[in-house]
Amino acid sequence: MQLIHFGLNVIYSQYLMFRSIRESHGIFRNQIIYVFIGTLITFSTGMTNYFYWYRIPIPPILTILVSGYTVLVAYSIIKHRLMGINIVFKKGAVYTLGLLLALVPSYVILLWTQNIFFKTINISYSIIIFCLLTLTAIAFYKVRIRAEIAIEKVLFGNKYDYYKLLTNFTKELVSVLTLDELLNKIISTFTETLKIKKASIFLFDEDKKAYVMNASYGLDEEKNKIKIKGDEPLISYFIKKEDVAIREEVKRYPDNKDNREIIKSLEEIESEIAIPFMEGKKVVGFCNLGAKGDRGMYSHEDIELFLSLGRQAAIAIQNAQLVERIKESKQVIRRMERLKTVGDLAAGFAHEIRNPLVPIKACLQLLPSRYGKDMDFTERIPVYALQEVERIERLLREIMDYSRPRTPVFAEDDINEVIEGTVHFIEYQANKKNIKILREYDKTLPKIRVDREQVKQVLLNLIMNAMDAVNPVRSLHIESNKKTDQAEVFNVKTSNGVNGDGRIEIKTSMVKHILSPSGKIEEGDYIQIEVRDNGSGIEKENLERIFNPFYTTKHESSDGREGTGLGLSIVQEIVSEHCGFVDVRSEIGAGSSFYVNLPVEMAECKERSNRRAGDSI
């Protein structure tokens, strides 16, 4: 009965494996195949033992094939890595071999000494000793590691803490992308952890071809002017040795000229140890540390830790420098686009300046003949002329504010006033093209935190694009009004205009959006500025590409200007910096609508604005 039960279990297990082979795939399927074949051979050949149990004269000659299961599985592990335990197997084999190499000689010596001293060998005693030796060898490694940690905590608690702190700090370095913040973090970590009173960081300056001080702690301001050229002995020492420069060690060999120069450099910057920030053979910079707070020496473990941190810092610094260069490039591109816009509007500026100059000129021409004789003229003309001069000054000030490079300034502002000031820039240009600009503002809109000049740049880019796209005998629509519901109504208005004139309508509105710019699911109020035109429209496949840098559909505008492909890219970037977003809808033959959505109030936007303000100080 037991044999039948065993046979049924074997058959059922083989059936389950066979079914799994048909349903599975990949590595798992191959694993089951090897086990299935191995167990099939083992059970079928091993069953030949049962014949003698029932006095059937069939010898168990196939029993030797039972080992085929072990051979097959071992082959699959070693040859094809099918069981995923090859690493465990290798480590286990190495550990076992090492254990045997340590224990076997010890056990042989144990047996030999028993025979010498006691003239006999006690097998039971020898087995017990062998087991104890085995347990000791297995436990020793883990006990040693834990003992080291415990002793460091008890006897060298402060050192253990700062090792742990500096080790964790190397992991945080790469996440800091602002150069000043990164350097200050490195300085503060060293000074606070090691209780150092003086520290500094030098980075290579491409323009000056020298290493200059970028951050310091506890040093006089005069030290900030120190420069170390790229070919000085200290830098050569870093490249050649790939090691820290310790002043006391270098002083041991004062006869060497290079060593004297290194000592001079280290003393000048009050450095006890200089840690290179190296990537390969390139010295990105170096960190100088003064004497430790406990007046102790820098140990070998300290130096190894510093070198590791230096390599991590080199990568982090280069990342931060790359981010800085990208920011500078973006600022240059924005500036160029602003200057291009100013150039495009030059005719309008000239007209706006000429308008007040005409009455001023007329007044000056009449002044000699009527001054003092016509009292009404005499009283009014200075006031009138002064008003016109102030008008010119205001226009020139706006032009200069818009075109000059400047750091972002976020402040509470009325978006309707910003739009009106922007339209004033471009209205003359629109009139020349027979395009009327009509405004429809929601007067109940609250003030929001924006950078006025950046928002002007956004609006100018969108309006000028609309002017290029609009058919002069049809209409261009720019909206800004207030909605309390979440729905957005898209109405494309087309008209032939009066006397064939085109139209631009500007409208502001309040809308609600559920998804914030950071991806959080939260409903928030947004002021929406809609710029609509009824031009030819944008192809559907191009809608996502129009915000890519240097992509343009405006190869030549109506006045002969060729697009740079940067306008909408800059628009999206500026709006994103305001924690807003830009949406676009377009229909071929019906026109395009651009929606600029700026948040009324958002915590994440305030935090980002405050960080920018801190960076600009």
SESEVO-844468 format. One line per 5 residues: number of its first residue (from 1); for each residue x, y, z of C-alpha. Coordinates in pm, 1 decimal, decimal comma, always signed. Each point is the difference from the previous one (the first is absolute). Last residue first. Layout:
REM SESEVO-844468
NUM> X/Y/Z ~ ...
This chain:
REM SESEVO-844468
617> +2104,7/+8838,6/-343,6 ~ -107,0/-170,3/-324,9 ~ +12,5/-350,7/+144,3 ~ -221,6/+93,7/+293,7 ~ -259,5/+152,1/-232,5
612> +5,9/-313,1/-210,0 ~ -50,1/-216,1/+309,8 ~ -289,0/+225,0/+108,3 ~ -162,6/-39,9/-341,9 ~ +28,7/-379,5/+19,9
607> -150,7/-6,8/+348,8 ~ -280,0/+234,6/-106,9 ~ -79,9/-219,1/-300,5 ~ -10,4/-314,8/+216,4 ~ -247,5/+170,0/+233,7
602> -239,0/+100,0/-279,7 ~ -204,2/+315,7/-44,3 ~ -148,9/+155,8/-311,1 ~ +174,0/-243,4/-233,1 ~ +81,0/+121,4/-355,2
597> -161,5/-167,3/-303,4 ~ +105,0/+126,0/-345,7 ~ -246,4/-127,7/-261,7 ~ +97,2/+14,6/-368,3 ~ -277,4/-16,3/-261,2
592> +51,9/-82,0/-367,4 ~ -192,6/+69,5/-319,8 ~ -301,0/-124,1/-198,3 ~ +161,0/-123,1/-323,3 ~ +171,3/-290,9/+172,9
587> -117,6/-17,3/+358,6 ~ +218,8/+80,2/+296,1 ~ +5,8/-37,9/+372,8 ~ +288,9/+91,4/+224,8 ~ +67,3/-27,6/+372,6
582> +271,7/+171,6/+198,6 ~ +82,8/-77,6/+362,2 ~ +48,6/+173,8/+331,5 ~ +247,0/-30,4/+285,5 ~ +139,7/+346,1/-90,8
577> +320,5/-172,2/-112,1 ~ -222,2/-213,8/-224,3 ~ -139,5/+319,2/-159,3 ~ +353,8/+119,9/-73,0 ~ +102,4/-333,8/-153,1
572> -314,2/-29,2/-212,5 ~ +40,5/+350,3/-141,4 ~ +372,1/-56,7/-61,2 ~ -78,6/-306,0/-213,0 ~ -278,5/+196,8/-169,7
567> +243,4/+270,8/-113,1 ~ +305,2/-213,7/-79,1 ~ -83,7/-124,0/-352,1 ~ +206,4/+278,1/-154,3 ~ -275,2/+122,8/-233,9
562> +85,7/+177,0/-325,5 ~ -107,9/+360,9/-39,0 ~ -119,7/+112,5/-344,8 ~ -291,3/+214,6/+117,8 ~ -261,6/-269,9/-56,5
557> +208,9/-260,1/+174,6 ~ +256,9/-233,5/-150,0 ~ +88,7/-344,3/+123,5 ~ -268,1/+30,1/+267,0 ~ -67,0/-369,9/+70,3
552> +287,9/-1,4/+244,7 ~ +196,0/-253,4/+202,6 ~ +313,5/+159,2/+147,9 ~ -83,1/-110,5/+357,0 ~ -299,4/-237,5/+26,0
547> -328,0/+171,1/+94,3 ~ -138,0/-32,8/-355,3 ~ +65,2/-374,2/+5,5 ~ -307,7/-107,9/+196,3 ~ -238,8/+180,4/-236,0
542> +184,8/-113,5/-314,0 ~ -188,9/-329,3/-50,1 ~ -331,7/+186,5/+15,9 ~ +98,8/+247,4/-274,4 ~ -18,2/+358,5/+119,6
537> -265,9/+255,6/-96,6 ~ -41,4/+211,9/-315,5 ~ -77,1/+315,3/+191,9 ~ -295,1/+66,3/+224,8 ~ +196,3/+112,5/+302,3
532> -44,1/-52,9/+370,6 ~ +212,7/+102,1/+296,0 ~ -161,9/-114,1/+325,2 ~ +131,2/+113,6/+336,1 ~ -115,9/-222,6/+285,3
527> +25,9/+88,5/+366,3 ~ +10,8/-325,7/+191,5 ~ -186,4/-126,1/+305,7 ~ +100,0/-337,6/+143,9 ~ -130,9/-353,2/+34,0
522> +249,0/-255,1/+126,9 ~ +141,6/-319,2/-148,3 ~ +373,6/+61,3/+15,1 ~ +190,3/-17,4/-331,5 ~ +239,5/+284,8/+73,3
517> -191,2/+232,4/-235,4 ~ -324,5/-57,8/+199,4 ~ -273,9/-228,2/-133,5 ~ -355,9/+104,4/+89,8 ~ -27,9/+324,6/-194,3
512> -237,5/+287,3/+67,6 ~ -46,5/+306,0/-218,4 ~ +15,3/+378,4/+44,7 ~ -8,1/+203,3/-320,0 ~ +188,0/+263,0/-203,1
507> -91,6/+113,8/-356,3 ~ +196,6/+158,3/-280,8 ~ -168,4/+39,7/-338,5 ~ +211,3/+49,7/-311,4 ~ -186,2/+117,8/-309,9
502> +61,9/+21,2/-373,5 ~ -113,5/+295,8/-215,9 ~ -187,7/-63,6/-327,6 ~ -193,1/+324,8/+23,5 ~ -143,3/-117,3/+330,1
497> +83,9/-357,4/+81,4 ~ -54,7/-307,9/-212,0 ~ -89,7/-200,5/+304,4 ~ +95,6/-325,8/+161,5 ~ -48,6/-97,1/+360,5
492> +121,4/-337,6/+117,3 ~ -181,4/-87,7/+318,6 ~ +171,1/-231,6/+246,8 ~ -185,6/-26,7/+327,7 ~ +200,5/-124,5/+296,4
487> -191,7/-192,5/+263,3 ~ +121,6/+12,6/+358,7 ~ -261,0/+243,0/+126,7 ~ +70,9/+338,8/+148,1 ~ +98,9/+175,4/-321,7
482> +166,4/+342,8/-11,7 ~ +139,1/+169,0/-314,6 ~ +333,3/+39,4/-199,2 ~ -23,5/-57,8/-378,6 ~ +210,5/+74,8/-309,3
477> -189,9/-28,2/-333,7 ~ +137,0/+59,1/-349,6 ~ -253,2/+75,5/-274,4 ~ -29,1/-18,7/-379,3 ~ +95,7/+230,9/-286,7
472> +358,1/+17,5/+122,2 ~ +28,5/-382,7/+3,7 ~ +158,3/-78,4/+333,5 ~ +319,0/-204,8/+27,7 ~ +258,0/+279,0/+17,2
467> -215,9/+202,6/+238,4 ~ -55,7/-311,6/+212,4 ~ +373,4/-59,0/+26,6 ~ +41,8/+365,1/+101,2 ~ -268,5/-41,9/+265,3
462> +152,5/-319,2/+141,5 ~ +356,0/+132,4/+12,2 ~ -108,4/+334,0/+145,9 ~ -211,6/-173,8/+265,0 ~ +280,4/-226,1/+119,7
457> +251,3/+287,5/+1,3 ~ -240,3/+212,2/+201,9 ~ -35,3/-288,9/+247,2 ~ +378,0/+3,3/+38,1 ~ +3,9/+375,2/+58,7
452> -267,6/-15,4/+271,1 ~ +147,2/-290,9/+195,6 ~ -312,7/-143,1/+155,1 ~ -169,2/-40,2/+337,9 ~ -374,6/+46,0/-45,3
447> -245,6/+289,3/+34,9 ~ -364,2/-103,2/+8,3 ~ -226,0/+5,3/-308,5 ~ -321,4/+196,9/+49,5 ~ +55,7/+234,1/-298,1
442> -28,0/-284,9/-251,8 ~ +156,9/+155,6/-306,2 ~ -130,7/+13,7/-357,2 ~ +249,4/+171,5/-226,3 ~ -25,2/+74,4/-373,6
437> +311,6/+29,9/-215,7 ~ -85,0/+114,1/-353,6 ~ +206,1/-148,2/-282,3 ~ +47,3/+219,9/-307,8 ~ +364,9/-113,6/-30,0
432> +129,5/+347,0/+95,4 ~ -250,8/-0,4/+285,8 ~ +155,6/-318,7/+137,8 ~ +349,2/+154,2/+7,5 ~ -139,4/+307,7/+177,6
427> -168,5/-222,8/+257,0 ~ +314,1/-194,8/+87,3 ~ +144,9/+172,7/+301,3 ~ -336,8/+125,9/+130,9 ~ -117,2/-361,4/-10,7
422> +269,7/-84,9/+253,7 ~ -105,5/+272,8/+242,3 ~ -361,1/-115,1/-28,9 ~ +100,3/-361,4/+63,2 ~ +195,7/+92,4/+313,7
417> -289,5/+215,5/+122,0 ~ -241,2/-292,4/-45,2 ~ +237,9/-231,8/+186,2 ~ -6,5/+222,4/+307,8 ~ +322,0/-67,6/+189,2
412> +127,7/-150,0/+325,1 ~ +376,7/-37,2/-34,8 ~ +256,3/-237,9/-146,5 ~ +326,0/+154,4/-120,1 ~ +199,9/-217,1/-240,0
407> +364,0/+110,5/-40,5 ~ +66,6/+251,2/-273,0 ~ +142,0/+31,2/-349,1 ~ -114,5/+322,2/-176,6 ~ -268,4/-6,3/-270,8
402> -324,0/+31,9/+197,5 ~ +116,7/+250,6/+257,5 ~ +167,0/+207,6/-273,2 ~ -315,9/+10,9/-213,8 ~ -215,0/+82,1/+303,1
397> +237,5/+279,0/+99,0 ~ -5,4/+137,9/-353,9 ~ -380,6/+10,3/+5,8 ~ -8,7/+165,9/+342,0 ~ +260,3/+257,7/-102,9
392> -196,5/+83,9/-315,0 ~ -318,9/+48,0/+203,7 ~ +192,9/+208,2/+252,7 ~ +110,0/+226,1/-286,9 ~ -363,0/+31,9/-112,6
387> -111,7/+93,9/+350,9 ~ +282,4/+255,0/+30,2 ~ -103,6/+164,3/-327,5 ~ -358,2/+36,7/+122,8 ~ +104,5/+141,5/+336,0
382> +248,1/+242,7/-158,9 ~ -259,1/+108,3/-264,9 ~ -295,8/+65,2/+229,6 ~ +108,0/+308,5/+190,7 ~ +156,9/+192,2/-292,4
377> -285,5/-94,7/-234,3 ~ -259,7/+136,2/+245,7 ~ +217,2/+306,0/+57,0 ~ +22,2/+81,9/-372,1 ~ +249,0/+286,0/-20,1
372> +260,6/-140,9/+238,1 ~ +103,4/-275,9/-242,4 ~ -189,7/+42,1/-328,2 ~ +264,5/+76,0/-264,5 ~ +298,0/-177,6/+149,2
367> -202,6/-308,9/+115,4 ~ -178,6/-76,4/-324,8 ~ +283,7/-213,9/-139,1 ~ +56,0/-165,9/+339,5 ~ -368,4/-88,8/+23,2
362> -1,2/-148,1/-349,1 ~ +306,7/-211,8/+79,2 ~ -161,2/-130,8/+319,3 ~ -321,8/-70,9/-193,1 ~ +192,0/-211,8/-256,2
357> +230,4/-169,9/+254,0 ~ -295,8/-164,4/+175,4 ~ -92,0/-204,1/-311,6 ~ +358,2/-66,6/-112,1 ~ +73,8/-217,1/+304,6
352> -299,5/-225,9/-59,8 ~ +80,3/-18,4/-372,7 ~ +361,7/-94,7/+65,6 ~ -113,9/-267,1/+246,4 ~ -240,2/-144,7/-257,2
347> +269,9/-12,7/-265,4 ~ +236,7/-171,0/+242,3 ~ -250,3/-276,3/+79,4 ~ +185,6/-273,0/-190,2 ~ +327,2/+121,5/+146,8
342> -143,7/-16,7/+352,7 ~ -118,7/-354,4/-75,2 ~ +348,3/-96,2/-118,4 ~ +144,9/+154,5/+316,7 ~ -239,0/-209,1/+210,3
337> +87,4/-314,2/-197,7 ~ +370,2/+67,7/+47,2 ~ -54,3/+45,9/+373,2 ~ -194,1/-322,9/+23,8 ~ +274,7/-186,2/-185,1
332> +265,0/+151,0/+227,7 ~ -201,1/-96,2/+309,8 ~ -39,6/-355,5/-130,4 ~ +373,2/-24,3/-57,5 ~ +66,6/+123,8/+353,9
327> -236,8/-261,3/+142,2 ~ +168,6/-274,3/-204,2 ~ +339,5/+119,8/+123,4 ~ -120,3/-12,8/+362,0 ~ -137,3/-353,2/-50,5
322> +335,7/-107,3/-142,4 ~ +177,9/+154,6/+298,4 ~ -230,5/-193,3/+235,5 ~ +72,4/-327,6/-179,3 ~ +372,9/+75,0/+4,8
317> -20,5/+71,8/+372,7 ~ -189,0/-326,0/+69,8 ~ +252,1/-206,6/-196,8 ~ +296,3/+161,0/+176,8 ~ -178,4/-32,3/+336,8
312> -29,2/-376,8/-40,6 ~ +371,8/-30,0/-70,8 ~ +83,1/+229,1/+291,4 ~ -226,3/-196,2/+235,7 ~ +194,1/-317,0/-75,9
307> +329,0/+182,6/+48,7 ~ -124,1/+147,5/+328,6 ~ -105,8/-343,2/+130,7 ~ +338,4/-148,9/-82,5 ~ +165,7/+297,4/+172,3
302> -210,3/-33,2/+314,0 ~ +69,0/-374,9/+20,8 ~ +374,8/+70,3/-23,1 ~ -33,3/+242,9/+289,1 ~ -5,7/+381,1/-7,4
297> +190,4/+113,2/+306,3 ~ -160,1/+117,8/+320,2 ~ -35,5/+362,6/+105,4 ~ -350,5/-84,1/+133,8 ~ -153,7/+258,9/-234,0
292> +189,8/-134,1/-297,7 ~ +253,7/+231,6/-163,6 ~ -102,2/+175,6/-320,4 ~ -164,7/-161,0/-298,5 ~ +53,0/+88,1/-365,6
287> -228,3/-137,0/-271,5 ~ +114,6/-49,1/-358,3 ~ -118,6/+66,8/-352,4 ~ -94,2/-178,3/-322,5 ~ +343,2/-164,2/-15,0
282> -6,9/-213,9/-315,8 ~ +197,3/-325,4/+1,3 ~ -312,6/-214,5/+38,7 ~ -259,7/+225,9/+158,0 ~ +165,9/+164,3/+296,6
277> -110,0/+219,6/+289,0 ~ +329,3/+18,6/+187,3 ~ +8,5/+19,1/+381,8 ~ +250,4/+248,2/+144,4 ~ +110,8/-56,4/+361,0
272> +129,4/+243,1/+260,0 ~ -114,8/+302,6/-198,0 ~ +49,9/+364,1/+97,4 ~ -41,3/+125,9/-361,5 ~ +350,6/+147,0/-3,6
267> +136,4/-288,9/+205,5 ~ -122,4/-250,1/-259,0 ~ +149,9/+197,2/-289,8 ~ +336,2/+45,2/+175,0 ~ +15,7/-368,8/+94,8
262> -71,1/-94,7/-363,2 ~ +271,8/+235,8/-123,9 ~ +250,0/-148,2/+249,3 ~ -101,4/-348,9/-112,4 ~ +64,6/+94,0/-362,3
257> +353,1/+113,9/+89,6 ~ +83,7/-325,0/+182,3 ~ +230,6/+64,7/+294,5 ~ -298,5/+45,7/+233,0 ~ -79,7/-374,4/+10,8
252> -167,6/-50,9/+337,7 ~ -206,8/+312,9/-60,9 ~ -210,9/-191,3/-256,1 ~ -123,2/-229,2/+277,4 ~ -92,9/+288,2/+230,1
247> -185,3/+179,7/-280,6 ~ -214,7/-296,8/-99,7 ~ -76,8/-12,6/-374,9 ~ -275,3/-251,5/-75,8 ~ +60,1/-268,9/-259,8
242> -14,8/-53,6/-374,1 ~ +382,2/+5,5/+21,2 ~ +86,1/+143,6/-341,6 ~ -313,2/+206,6/-67,0 ~ -30,2/+127,2/+358,6
237> +371,6/+82,8/+18,4 ~ -19,4/+183,8/-334,4 ~ -277,1/+215,4/+148,8 ~ +217,2/+86,4/+301,2 ~ +308,1/+51,3/-220,5
232> -164,4/+284,9/-199,7 ~ -102,7/-62,7/-362,4 ~ -371,4/+75,8/+42,2 ~ +65,7/+329,3/+172,9 ~ -102,7/+55,0/+360,6
227> -187,4/+324,0/+63,6 ~ -39,5/+182,5/+331,5 ~ -248,9/+289,8/-6,5 ~ -234,9/-167,4/+249,3 ~ +283,2/-1,3/+256,0
222> -44,1/+375,9/+40,8 ~ -348,8/-64,1/+138,0 ~ +151,4/-170,0/+305,4 ~ -65,9/-370,7/+50,0 ~ -241,6/-169,2/+246,2
217> -200,7/-180,2/-267,6 ~ +51,5/+10,2/-374,8 ~ -168,6/-43,5/-336,1 ~ +94,2/+67,9/-362,3 ~ +375,8/+58,1/+41,1
212> +173,0/+9,5/-337,0 ~ +190,1/-267,6/-191,4 ~ +167,2/+145,7/-307,2 ~ -44,4/+42,5/-374,2 ~ -170,4/+335,0/+69,6
207> -280,5/-57,9/-251,2 ~ -29,0/-375,2/+61,0 ~ -21,9/+40,1/+378,7 ~ +96,2/-320,7/+181,6 ~ -161,8/-40,7/+340,4
202> +146,1/+71,0/+345,7 ~ -185,4/-94,7/+318,8 ~ +77,7/+137,4/+345,9 ~ +15,3/-103,9/+364,6 ~ +90,7/+149,3/+336,9
197> -135,0/-69,1/+349,2 ~ -34,3/-377,5/-30,5 ~ -232,1/-174,4/+246,6 ~ +27,5/-322,3/-205,6 ~ -374,4/-37,4/-57,4
192> -97,8/+368,1/+2,4 ~ +292,7/+121,4/-211,2 ~ -9,6/-286,1/-249,9 ~ -377,8/+4,5/-48,1 ~ -10,0/+381,5/-19,9
187> +266,2/+12,9/-272,6 ~ -161,1/-272,9/-212,7 ~ -345,8/+155,6/+39,3 ~ +134,8/+344,5/-90,9 ~ +152,6/-144,9/-316,1
182> -325,8/-171,3/-100,3 ~ -218,2/+303,1/+72,9 ~ +228,8/+221,4/-207,0 ~ -0,6/-250,1/-288,4 ~ -375,5/-67,1/-9,4
177> -63,1/-360,3/-108,5 ~ -4,1/-182,3/+335,6 ~ -111,4/-364,3/-53,4 ~ +354,5/-119,8/-77,4 ~ +126,9/+104,5/+342,1
172> -252,8/-195,0/+206,4 ~ +170,9/-339,5/-33,4 ~ +336,1/+146,2/+101,8 ~ -168,8/+140,5/+311,4 ~ -94,2/-347,7/+121,8
167> +369,7/-89,7/+20,7 ~ +76,9/+334,0/+167,0 ~ -261,4/-61,6/+269,6 ~ +101,5/-362,0/+62,3 ~ +365,0/+95,1/+31,1
162> -109,0/+290,8/+221,2 ~ -188,8/-228,2/+233,8 ~ +277,0/-261,4/+22,5 ~ +255,0/+271,0/+84,6 ~ -223,2/+137,8/+276,4
157> -63,8/-344,1/+151,9 ~ +360,3/-118,3/+5,9 ~ +4,5/-222,8/+309,5 ~ -364,9/-108,4/+20,1 ~ -119,2/+41,7/-359,5
152> +326,7/-120,5/-153,3 ~ +3,6/-299,4/+237,3 ~ -358,2/-95,2/-97,0 ~ +67,1/+31,8/-374,7 ~ +319,1/-208,0/+25,9
147> -177,7/-262,7/+212,1 ~ -279,9/-26,9/-255,2 ~ +246,6/-63,0/-282,0 ~ +206,0/-250,2/+204,7 ~ -309,1/-192,0/+117,5
142> -115,7/-40,2/-359,2 ~ +334,8/-138,9/-116,4 ~ +63,1/-215,9/+310,7 ~ -333,5/-184,3/-7,0 ~ +92,6/-248,1/-275,8
137> +353,7/-60,5/+129,6 ~ -121,8/-44,6/+358,0 ~ -274,4/-241,3/-108,8 ~ +253,7/-209,7/-193,7 ~ +250,8/-0,4/+285,5
132> -273,4/-110,3/+241,2 ~ -102,8/-279,4/-237,8 ~ +363,5/-117,0/-31,2 ~ +41,0/+6,8/+379,0 ~ -310,2/-218,6/+42,0
127> +120,4/-241,8/-270,7 ~ +343,8/-27,5/+164,2 ~ -151,0/-72,3/+342,0 ~ -214,4/-276,9/-147,4 ~ +296,4/-149,7/-193,0
122> +239,4/-9,0/+295,0 ~ +348,0/-51,5/-147,7 ~ +264,3/-174,9/+210,2 ~ +355,8/+44,7/+125,4 ~ -131,2/+286,4/+218,1
117> +259,3/+270,0/-76,8 ~ +123,5/-105,1/-345,7 ~ -322,2/-163,7/-129,8 ~ -214,0/+287,9/+120,0 ~ +244,3/+247,2/-157,6
112> -32,5/-174,4/-338,8 ~ -381,7/-7,9/+12,6 ~ -18,3/+373,7/+77,5 ~ +262,7/+81,7/-266,5 ~ -214,9/-186,1/-255,9
107> -305,8/+194,8/+118,3 ~ +176,7/+333,7/-37,7 ~ +125,6/-95,8/-346,9 ~ -359,4/-98,4/-98,3 ~ -162,9/+310,3/+150,9
102> +156,9/+290,9/-191,0 ~ +10,3/-156,2/-346,6 ~ -343,4/-150,4/+64,5 ~ -150,8/+339,6/+80,7 ~ +155,6/+155,4/-307,4
97> -142,3/-276,6/-218,2 ~ -342,5/+36,3/+159,3 ~ -1,1/+378,3/-51,8 ~ +111,1/-32,5/-362,1 ~ -256,4/-271,1/-72,5
92> -276,9/+194,5/+170,7 ~ +89,1/+314,7/-191,6 ~ -4,2/-190,0/-328,6 ~ -325,0/-182,4/+78,0 ~ -169,6/+317,2/+121,3
87> +106,1/+174,8/-320,3 ~ -118,6/-295,6/-209,0 ~ -335,7/+2,9/+173,4 ~ -213,0/+139,6/-283,5 ~ -117,5/-348,4/-92,3
82> +62,0/+27,5/-371,2 ~ +358,9/+116,2/+7,0 ~ +46,8/-176,6/-339,7 ~ +316,8/-202,1/+47,0 ~ +51,9/-8,2/+377,2
77> -362,0/-9,3/+114,2 ~ -133,6/-219,4/-280,6 ~ +289,2/-243,1/+40,9 ~ -61,2/-27,6/+376,3 ~ -368,6/-74,0/-68,2
72> +87,5/-274,0/-251,0 ~ +271,7/-158,3/+216,3 ~ -221,1/-7,3/+309,7 ~ -287,3/-155,1/-192,1 ~ +230,8/-248,5/-174,7
67> +102,4/-138,6/+340,7 ~ -303,2/-228,4/-22,9 ~ +163,8/-151,4/-311,4 ~ +197,4/-243,4/+223,3 ~ -328,5/-161,0/+99,4
62> -37,1/-141,1/-352,9 ~ +148,8/-342,8/+91,2 ~ -256,0/-65,4/+269,1 ~ -8,4/-379,6/-70,2 ~ -329,9/-154,0/-123,0
57> -83,1/-327,2/+179,8 ~ -342,5/+104,8/+141,7 ~ +6,6/-78,9/+374,1 ~ -244,0/+280,6/+88,5 ~ +266,2/+217,8/+155,6
52> +238,7/-113,8/-276,8 ~ -217,9/+179,7/-255,2 ~ -9,9/+329,4/+194,6 ~ +359,4/+94,1/-73,0 ~ -85,7/+49,8/-368,7
47> -202,9/+304,7/+113,4 ~ +322,2/+204,1/+10,7 ~ +19,4/+2,5/-378,8 ~ -346,4/+150,4/-55,3 ~ +25,6/+234,2/+301,4
42> +340,6/+142,7/-89,8 ~ -55,5/+29,8/-376,1 ~ -333,0/+181,3/+45,8 ~ +149,1/+215,4/+278,0 ~ +281,2/+119,7/-227,6
37> -225,7/+56,1/-303,3 ~ -247,6/+207,3/+203,7 ~ +275,8/+193,0/+181,3 ~ +166,5/+95,9/-329,8 ~ -334,6/+88,5/-159,7
32> -102,1/+207,1/+306,1 ~ +311,7/+217,1/-28,8 ~ -50,8/+42,3/-374,2 ~ -355,0/+126,8/+58,6 ~ +119,9/+249,2/+263,6
27> +263,1/+133,8/-240,7 ~ -254,4/+92,6/-265,7 ~ -355,3/-131,1/-6,3 ~ -269,1/-152,5/+220,3 ~ -332,9/-167,4/-82,7
22> +119,2/-319,0/-174,0 ~ +286,1/-54,8/+244,8 ~ -238,7/+57,7/+293,3 ~ -222,4/-280,9/-125,9 ~ +298,1/-236,1/-14,7
17> +107,0/+103,3/+351,3 ~ -347,9/-66,4/+139,1 ~ -16,7/-337,6/-178,3 ~ +339,9/-100,3/+139,3 ~ -122,0/+83,3/+349,9
12> -315,6/-207,4/-55,8 ~ +197,4/-302,5/-125,0 ~ +239,7/+17,0/+295,4 ~ -284,6/+37,4/+249,9 ~ -183,8/-296,4/-157,3
7> +314,3/-214,8/+22,0 ~ +52,0/+81,4/+369,8 ~ -361,0/-89,1/+84,7 ~ +30,8/-325,8/-196,1 ~ +324,8/-85,2/+181,0
2> -160,3/+72,5/+337,2 ~ -284,7/-238,4/-83,3
